Amino acid sequence: MAKKSVSLSVGRGEKLPVSQGAGLTEKGRAKYNAATGSNLKAPAPKPKMVMNEPEHNAVGENTISSEQLQTYLLSKKWFEDGKIRNVATVWHRHEDDDAEIILPLPEARDYQQRFIEAVSTIALRDERGVLEIINEIKRPFFNLISVRVIHSDTNDGTIPDRCR
């Protein structure tokens, strides 16, 4: 079931400008919730999160795609709960009403920074390192290896286990 698209603006006080960290204001969350039936809540106070350089580079170099991150979220019992215009999707976790991820769409102007924030938020919520999360996200996409052997010893469809 598709959720209704909601028009939110900085000028009407529904969103914060980028200079103030962006995101929805209380007024914006209320409007979005009323229009879509969602239950967006104010962000939890952010503890200071220090991401070391390799972690930042691993996320920043697009070592994972938006599709891979969505697949990971689905595998961890997250569900897409709405869309913020054509710039982001809102994700919640089934067993944790307070868990929320804003996943930017590639069309968003600040996609790279928001993507890094999304991965960092997942790591923080799961109390794990960013690189650990990235490696887990990448793992399902590297589980198939195809091998083709053309030789008279393989005509029956098997590969000999010993060399002669």
SVG drawing of the C-alpha trace seen along z (x, -y; Angstrom):
<svg xmlns="http://www.w3.org/2000/svg" viewBox="-4 -31 53 71">
<polyline fill="none" stroke="black" stroke-width="0.4" points="0.0,0.0 1.6,-3.3 1.7,-6.1 0.5,-9.6 3.2,-12.1 3.5,-15.0 4.7,-18.5 6.9,-19.9 8.9,-23.1 11.5,-25.1 9.5,-28.3 6.4,-27.0 8.5,-25.7 8.0,-22.1 11.7,-21.3 15.0,-22.6 17.4,-24.3 20.6,-22.4 22.5,-25.0 20.6,-23.8 21.1,-20.1 18.1,-19.6 15.3,-17.1 11.7,-17.6 10.5,-19.9 7.8,-18.9 5.3,-20.7 6.6,-18.8 6.4,-15.4 2.8,-16.2 1.8,-17.1 3.5,-14.0 1.9,-11.7 -1.6,-13.2 -1.3,-12.8 0.1,-9.3 -1.0,-7.6 2.6,-7.2 4.1,-7.7 7.3,-9.6 8.8,-10.7 11.5,-13.3 15.0,-11.9 16.6,-10.5 19.3,-12.7 22.4,-11.9 25.4,-10.8 28.6,-12.0 29.6,-9.5 33.2,-9.5 33.7,-7.6 37.3,-6.9 38.7,-7.6 38.6,-4.0 35.0,-3.7 34.1,-7.1 36.0,-6.2 34.3,-2.8 30.9,-4.3 31.9,-7.4 33.4,-5.4 30.1,-3.8 31.4,-0.3 27.7,0.6 24.7,-0.5 21.4,-1.8 19.8,1.4 22.2,3.5 21.4,1.4 17.7,1.8 18.1,5.6 20.1,5.6 17.4,3.6 14.7,6.0 16.7,8.9 17.0,7.3 13.2,6.9 13.1,3.2 10.3,2.1 9.8,-0.8 7.1,-3.0 6.9,-6.0 8.5,-8.3 9.7,-11.9 8.9,-13.3 11.5,-12.0 14.5,-12.4 14.2,-9.7 12.4,-6.7 11.5,-6.2 12.3,-2.8 11.1,-1.4 12.0,1.8 9.1,4.2 10.1,4.9 11.4,1.4 8.9,-1.5 11.7,-4.0 14.0,-2.7 14.0,-4.9 16.2,-5.3 15.9,-7.9 17.4,-6.4 18.2,-8.9 17.3,-8.2 20.2,-8.7 18.3,-11.8 18.8,-13.7 21.3,-16.6 23.1,-15.6 22.8,-11.8 26.3,-10.9 26.3,-12.6 22.8,-11.3 23.8,-7.8 26.8,-7.9 24.5,-9.1 22.1,-6.2 24.8,-3.6 26.3,-5.3 22.8,-5.3 22.4,-1.6 25.8,-0.9 25.0,-3.0 21.6,-1.4 23.1,2.1 26.1,1.1 28.5,2.3 31.2,0.8 30.4,-0.8 32.9,1.5 31.3,4.5 27.9,3.4 29.3,2.7 30.9,6.1 27.6,7.8 25.8,5.8 28.2,6.8 28.4,10.5 25.1,11.7 26.2,10.3 29.3,12.4 28.0,15.9 27.9,17.4 31.0,18.6 30.6,20.1 33.3,22.4 33.4,23.9 35.9,26.6 36.3,27.9 38.3,31.1 37.8,34.7 37.8,35.7 34.6,33.6 32.4,35.1 30.3,36.9 29.5,33.6 31.9,34.1 35.3,32.7 37.9,35.2 39.1,34.6 42.7,35.7 45.1,34.7 46.8,37.6"/>
</svg>
